[in-house]
Amino acid sequence: MNTELPSLITPNPLSGMVLAGQLSEKLHGQLEQANAQVAQPGGTNYLVPPPVPREVISSILFYAITAANGGWQKSVNG
């Protein structure tokens, strides 16, 4: 898989949230595709784990984006 990774640096929290949503859509699609390709050895019926909700993926990614941006702290003039 050849994936280009975007920068996590964003100018504000809203654009960070948008980026997290975009990345979570990509990741969720890749996880669904991987789960569809799981081999059932010997025809067994092993339960495939439930999919991770997009909201959970997006929340984790937003946390990582927030950390990469230092929480978007504004400098205090004083």
C-alpha positions as CSV (number, residue, x, y, z in Angstrom):
1,M,0.0,0.0,0.0
2,N,1.5,3.3,-1.1
3,T,-0.1,6.0,0.9
4,E,0.9,9.7,1.0
5,L,0.6,11.0,4.5
6,P,-0.6,14.6,5.0
7,S,0.9,17.0,7.4
8,L,-1.0,17.2,10.8
9,I,-0.2,20.8,11.2
10,T,-3.4,22.9,10.8
11,P,-4.1,26.6,11.4
12,N,-7.0,26.1,13.8
13,P,-9.1,23.4,15.6
14,L,-11.8,23.4,12.9
15,S,-9.5,22.5,10.1
16,G,-7.9,19.9,12.4
17,M,-11.4,18.4,12.9
18,V,-11.9,18.3,9.1
19,L,-8.5,16.7,8.6
20,A,-9.4,14.1,11.3
21,G,-12.7,13.3,9.5
22,Q,-11.0,12.9,6.1
23,L,-8.3,10.6,7.6
24,S,-10.8,8.6,9.5
25,E,-12.8,7.9,6.3
26,K,-9.7,6.6,4.6
27,L,-8.7,4.5,7.5
28,H,-12.2,3.1,8.1
29,G,-12.4,2.1,4.4
30,Q,-9.0,0.3,4.7
31,L,-10.1,-1.5,7.8
32,E,-13.4,-2.6,6.1
33,Q,-11.4,-3.8,3.1
34,A,-9.0,-5.8,5.3
35,N,-11.8,-7.4,7.3
36,A,-13.4,-8.5,4.0
37,Q,-10.3,-10.3,3.0
38,V,-10.0,-12.3,6.3
39,A,-9.6,-16.0,5.4
40,Q,-11.9,-18.5,7.2
41,P,-9.5,-21.4,7.8
42,G,-11.0,-24.7,7.0
43,G,-14.5,-23.2,6.4
44,T,-14.8,-22.3,10.1
45,N,-17.1,-19.6,11.2
46,Y,-14.8,-17.5,13.4
47,L,-16.4,-14.3,14.3
48,V,-14.8,-11.3,12.7
49,P,-14.4,-8.5,15.3
50,P,-17.0,-5.7,15.0
51,P,-15.8,-2.7,13.0
52,V,-14.3,0.3,14.8
53,P,-16.8,3.2,14.6
54,R,-15.7,6.2,12.5
55,E,-16.3,8.5,15.5
56,V,-13.7,6.6,17.5
57,I,-11.2,6.7,14.8
58,S,-11.8,10.4,14.2
59,S,-11.5,11.2,17.9
60,I,-8.2,9.4,18.2
61,L,-6.9,11.2,15.0
62,F,-8.1,14.6,16.3
63,Y,-6.2,14.0,19.5
64,A,-3.0,13.3,17.5
65,I,-3.6,16.4,15.4
66,T,-4.2,18.5,18.5
67,A,-0.9,17.2,20.0
68,A,1.0,17.9,16.8
69,N,-0.3,21.5,16.8
70,G,0.4,22.1,20.5
71,G,-3.2,22.6,21.2
72,W,-3.4,25.6,19.0
73,Q,-2.2,27.8,21.8
74,K,-2.2,31.5,21.0
75,S,0.7,33.6,22.3
76,V,-0.3,36.1,25.0
77,N,0.9,39.6,24.4
78,G,1.9,41.1,27.6
